[in-house]
Amino acid sequence: MLKITFLGTGGALPSKERNPAAIMVNREGELLLFDCGEGAQQQMMRGKTGLVKISAIFLSHYHGDHILGLPGLLQTMGFFDREEKLEIYGPAGLFEVMEAFEKLGTHKLQYPIIPKILSPGDVVQRSGYTIKAVRADHDRPALGFVLEEEMRPGRFNREKAIELGVEPGPNFAKLHRGENITLPNGTIIHSKDVVGPDRPGRKISYSGDTRETDVFFYESEGADLVIHEATFMSDMADRAHEYGHSTAKGAAKMAKKYNIRKLVLTHISPRLTDEEESVYEDAATDFENVIVAEDLMEIEVELRDE
């Protein structure tokens, strides 16, 4: 399972419809939080995503709408007697941010918080997948993140295995794992004879705040899902560039250029509350498989069948 819950999809300010930026990723039961805007933990409760068992938090940058939910979340974890360490990743400036949070009471927590600074190109190795930090183009140090699962074994050809004399049972699993086996008559069956080419795992990307850039989309190329900010529409492209943000159309053009399978637009400005259809239309003219995120929307990313 790889499920994404959009806890907050607004930009800059909370509105009646949208909380500030926060996205929860549930990968096979492991919870990863990307950004933590104001009210994020209440959204976790509403969305029933889980809260105490978050294993790592990734912060794209330190504007308030991406981090002001973090002190309260850390304290809530403490109230629920969390004991496991919590890793928090972010760009340069993370230590200063965590020092500021300590003054709000997070220094009294009974579980260890481990802040780790990431630079563009750094890779966090986790069980079965990696998360790569990618340079974002904002008005201060900022990162995007690319989560990519390891390659999976190819499709097992059951009929071919039986034809070669392999009886159904444990040997099927050994062959699928890449092991060769020896039949009772001495014949060696090679895994490659009954298992197809390795298949890709899932790949998703999250931009944080950024101008649309080739750097981010190059690292995201071929992704199953890209979650990208769309603070402005194309008629305000100059202003978007000035403030370090993207337009819906700009993100869509990049998605098409880099063969993205699905694009989700988020970080929607409060001034566009009544223009969500226009945000969609601004992007859909250049990239068909696009949606505009809503708070508490869930997307499950399926494994590719090839």
C-alpha positions as CSV (number, residue, x, y, z in Angstrom):
1,M,0.0,0.0,0.0
2,L,1.1,3.5,-0.8
3,K,-1.6,5.9,0.2
4,I,-1.4,9.7,0.3
5,T,-3.7,11.8,2.4
6,F,-3.8,15.6,1.7
7,L,-4.0,17.1,5.2
8,G,-3.6,20.7,4.0
9,T,-3.8,22.0,0.4
10,G,-3.8,25.7,0.8
11,G,-1.1,28.3,0.3
12,A,0.1,31.0,2.7
13,L,-3.0,31.2,4.9
14,P,-5.7,28.8,6.2
15,S,-9.1,29.3,4.8
16,K,-12.5,27.7,5.5
17,E,-11.9,25.1,2.8
18,R,-8.1,24.5,3.0
19,N,-5.6,24.1,5.7
20,P,-1.9,25.0,5.1
21,A,0.5,22.5,3.6
22,A,0.8,19.0,5.0
23,I,0.7,15.6,3.3
24,M,0.7,12.2,5.0
25,V,2.2,9.2,3.1
26,N,1.3,5.7,4.4
27,R,3.7,3.2,2.9
28,E,2.9,-0.4,4.0
29,G,1.9,1.0,7.4
30,E,4.8,3.3,7.8
31,L,3.8,6.9,8.2
32,L,5.8,9.8,6.7
33,L,4.8,13.4,7.0
34,F,5.8,16.0,4.4
35,D,5.5,19.5,5.8
36,C,3.3,20.4,8.8
37,G,1.2,23.5,8.5
38,E,-1.1,24.9,11.1
39,G,-3.8,22.5,12.2
40,A,-2.2,19.4,10.7
41,Q,-2.8,17.2,13.7
42,Q,-6.5,17.9,13.7
43,Q,-6.6,16.9,10.0
44,M,-4.8,13.7,10.9
45,M,-7.6,13.0,13.4
46,R,-10.3,13.8,10.9
47,G,-8.6,11.7,8.2
48,K,-7.8,8.9,10.7
49,T,-4.3,8.7,9.3
50,G,-2.6,8.0,12.6
51,L,-0.4,10.5,14.4
52,V,1.7,9.1,17.2
53,K,3.5,6.5,15.0
54,I,4.8,8.9,12.4
55,S,8.3,7.6,11.8
56,A,9.8,10.6,10.0
57,I,9.0,14.2,9.0
58,F,10.3,15.9,5.9
59,L,10.2,19.8,5.8
60,S,10.5,21.4,2.5
61,H,11.4,24.9,3.9
62,Y,10.6,27.1,6.9
63,H,7.9,29.4,5.9
64,G,5.2,29.4,8.6
65,D,2.5,27.8,6.5
66,H,4.7,24.7,6.2
67,I,5.9,24.3,9.8
68,L,3.7,26.0,12.4
69,G,1.8,22.8,13.1
70,L,4.9,21.0,14.2
71,P,5.3,22.2,17.8
72,G,1.8,21.1,18.7
73,L,2.2,17.8,16.9
74,L,5.5,17.0,18.8
75,Q,3.8,17.8,22.1
76,T,0.8,15.7,21.3
77,M,3.1,12.7,20.5
78,G,4.6,13.3,24.0
79,F,1.1,13.3,25.6
80,F,0.5,9.9,24.1
81,D,3.7,8.5,25.7
82,R,5.7,8.1,22.5
83,E,9.1,6.5,23.1
84,E,10.4,5.9,19.6
85,K,12.9,8.3,18.1
86,L,11.5,10.8,15.5
87,E,13.7,11.8,12.6
88,I,13.0,15.3,11.2
89,Y,14.7,16.2,7.9
90,G,14.9,19.6,6.2
91,P,17.3,22.0,4.4
92,A,19.8,24.3,6.1
93,G,18.3,26.2,9.1
94,L,16.7,23.1,10.6
95,F,18.7,23.3,13.9
96,E,17.7,26.9,14.4
97,V,14.0,26.0,13.8
98,M,14.2,23.2,16.3
99,E,15.9,25.4,18.9
100,A,13.0,27.9,18.5
101,F,10.5,25.1,19.0
102,E,12.3,24.0,22.2
103,K,11.4,27.4,23.7
104,L,7.8,26.4,23.2
105,G,8.2,23.4,25.4
106,T,9.3,20.6,23.1
107,H,12.6,20.2,25.1
108,K,10.5,18.4,27.8
109,L,9.5,15.5,25.5
110,Q,10.4,12.0,26.6
111,Y,11.3,10.7,23.2
112,P,14.4,11.6,21.1
113,I,14.0,14.0,18.2
114,I,16.8,13.7,15.7
115,P,17.1,16.6,13.2
116,K,19.0,15.9,10.0
117,I,19.9,18.6,7.5
118,L,19.6,17.5,3.8
119,S,21.3,19.1,0.8
120,P,20.1,18.7,-2.8
121,G,21.2,15.2,-4.0
122,D,21.2,13.7,-0.5
123,V,19.4,10.3,-0.3
124,V,17.7,8.9,2.8
125,Q,17.8,5.1,2.6
126,R,14.8,3.4,4.2
127,S,13.5,-0.1,4.2
128,G,12.6,-0.9,0.6
129,Y,12.7,2.6,-0.7
130,T,14.7,5.9,-0.8
131,I,13.8,9.5,-0.4
132,K,15.9,11.9,-2.3
133,A,16.2,15.6,-1.6
134,V,15.9,17.7,-4.7
135,R,16.7,21.4,-5.1
136,A,13.7,23.7,-5.2
137,D,13.7,27.2,-6.6
138,H,12.0,29.3,-3.9
139,D,13.0,32.6,-2.2
140,R,15.0,30.8,0.5
141,P,16.7,27.4,0.9
142,A,14.0,24.8,0.0
143,L,13.8,21.2,-1.1
144,G,11.5,18.9,-2.9
145,F,11.4,15.1,-2.2
146,V,11.3,12.1,-4.4
147,L,10.2,8.8,-2.9
148,E,11.2,5.8,-5.0
149,E,10.7,2.1,-4.1
150,E,13.2,-0.6,-5.0
151,M,12.8,-2.7,-8.1
152,R,10.5,-5.7,-7.7
153,P,11.1,-9.2,-9.1
154,G,9.6,-9.8,-12.5
155,R,6.4,-11.7,-13.2
156,F,6.7,-15.5,-12.3
157,N,5.7,-17.8,-15.2
158,R,4.0,-20.6,-13.3
159,E,3.1,-22.5,-16.4
160,K,6.7,-22.5,-17.7
161,A,8.0,-23.7,-14.3
162,I,5.6,-26.6,-14.3
163,E,6.6,-27.4,-17.9
164,L,10.2,-27.6,-16.8
165,G,9.4,-30.0,-14.0
166,V,9.1,-27.8,-11.0
167,E,6.3,-28.9,-8.6
168,P,4.2,-26.1,-7.1
169,G,5.4,-25.3,-3.6
170,P,8.5,-23.7,-1.9
171,N,10.6,-23.9,-5.1
172,F,8.3,-21.5,-6.8
173,A,9.1,-18.9,-4.1
174,K,12.8,-19.6,-4.4
175,L,12.8,-19.1,-8.1
176,H,10.8,-15.9,-7.8
177,R,13.4,-14.6,-5.3
178,G,16.1,-15.1,-7.8
179,E,17.5,-18.4,-6.5
180,N,18.3,-21.3,-8.8
181,I,17.0,-24.8,-7.8
182,T,18.1,-28.4,-8.6
183,L,15.4,-30.9,-9.4
184,P,15.6,-34.5,-8.0
185,N,16.9,-35.7,-11.4
186,G,19.8,-33.2,-11.2
187,T,18.4,-30.7,-13.6
188,I,19.2,-27.1,-12.6
189,I,16.4,-24.6,-13.2
190,H,17.6,-21.0,-13.3
191,S,15.4,-18.2,-12.0
192,K,15.8,-16.2,-15.2
193,D,14.1,-19.1,-17.1
194,V,10.8,-18.6,-15.3
195,V,11.0,-15.0,-14.0
196,G,10.6,-12.0,-16.2
197,P,12.6,-8.7,-16.0
198,D,12.6,-6.7,-12.8
199,R,9.6,-4.4,-12.5
200,P,9.8,-0.8,-11.1
201,G,8.4,0.0,-7.7
202,R,6.3,3.1,-7.2
203,K,7.7,6.6,-7.5
204,I,6.1,9.8,-6.1
205,S,7.4,13.4,-5.7
206,Y,6.5,16.4,-3.6
207,S,7.6,19.8,-4.6
208,G,7.1,22.0,-1.6
209,D,7.2,25.7,-2.7
210,T,9.1,26.3,-5.9
211,R,9.1,27.9,-9.3
212,E,8.5,25.1,-11.9
213,T,12.0,23.8,-12.7
214,D,13.7,21.2,-14.8
215,V,15.8,20.2,-11.8
216,F,12.8,18.9,-9.8
217,F,11.0,17.3,-12.8
218,Y,14.2,15.7,-14.1
219,E,14.5,13.8,-10.8
220,S,10.8,13.0,-10.9
221,E,10.8,11.8,-14.5
222,G,8.4,8.9,-15.1
223,A,6.9,9.2,-11.6
224,D,3.5,7.6,-10.9
225,L,2.5,10.8,-9.1
226,V,3.8,14.3,-8.7
227,I,2.4,16.6,-6.1
228,H,3.2,20.1,-7.1
229,E,2.4,23.5,-5.9
230,A,0.2,25.8,-8.1
231,T,-0.1,29.0,-6.2
232,F,-0.8,31.1,-9.2
233,M,-2.5,30.7,-12.6
234,S,-0.8,31.5,-15.9
235,D,-2.1,35.1,-16.1
236,M,0.1,35.9,-13.1
237,A,3.2,34.1,-14.2
238,D,5.4,37.1,-13.6
239,R,4.2,37.4,-10.0
240,A,4.7,33.7,-9.5
241,H,8.3,33.9,-10.5
242,E,8.9,37.0,-8.4
243,Y,7.7,35.2,-5.3
244,G,9.2,31.9,-6.0
245,H,6.1,30.0,-6.9
246,S,4.6,28.1,-9.8
247,T,1.6,28.4,-12.0
248,A,-0.8,25.5,-12.7
249,K,0.0,25.7,-16.4
250,G,3.8,25.8,-15.8
251,A,3.7,22.6,-13.6
252,A,1.5,20.9,-16.2
253,K,3.9,21.7,-19.1
254,M,6.8,20.2,-17.0
255,A,4.7,17.1,-16.2
256,K,4.1,16.5,-19.9
257,K,7.8,17.1,-20.7
258,Y,9.0,14.6,-18.1
259,N,6.4,11.8,-18.7
260,I,4.7,12.1,-15.3
261,R,1.8,9.7,-15.0
262,K,-0.4,11.8,-12.8
263,L,-0.1,15.4,-11.5
264,V,-1.8,16.7,-8.4
265,L,-1.8,20.5,-7.9
266,T,-1.8,21.8,-4.3
267,H,-0.8,24.9,-2.3
268,I,-3.8,26.7,-3.8
269,S,-3.9,30.4,-2.9
270,P,-6.8,31.6,-0.7
271,R,-7.6,34.2,-3.4
272,L,-8.5,31.2,-5.8
273,T,-11.0,29.6,-3.4
274,D,-13.8,30.2,-5.9
275,E,-11.7,29.5,-9.0
276,E,-10.6,25.9,-8.5
277,E,-12.1,24.9,-11.8
278,S,-10.0,27.6,-13.4
279,V,-6.9,26.2,-11.8
280,Y,-7.7,22.8,-13.3
281,E,-8.4,24.3,-16.7
282,D,-5.2,26.3,-16.6
283,A,-3.3,23.0,-16.3
284,A,-5.5,20.6,-18.3
285,T,-4.9,22.4,-21.6
286,D,-1.3,21.1,-21.4
287,F,-1.5,17.9,-19.3
288,E,-4.6,15.7,-19.3
289,N,-4.1,13.5,-16.1
290,V,-4.2,16.3,-13.6
291,I,-6.4,17.0,-10.5
292,V,-6.6,19.8,-8.0
293,A,-6.1,18.5,-4.4
294,E,-8.7,19.0,-1.7
295,D,-8.2,18.7,2.0
296,L,-8.5,15.1,3.3
297,M,-8.5,13.7,-0.3
298,E,-6.8,10.3,-0.5
299,I,-5.0,8.8,-3.4
300,E,-3.7,5.2,-3.4
301,V,-0.8,4.6,-5.8
302,E,-1.0,1.2,-7.4
303,L,2.0,-0.9,-8.4
304,R,2.6,-0.9,-12.1
305,D,1.6,-4.2,-13.8
306,E,4.5,-4.2,-16.3
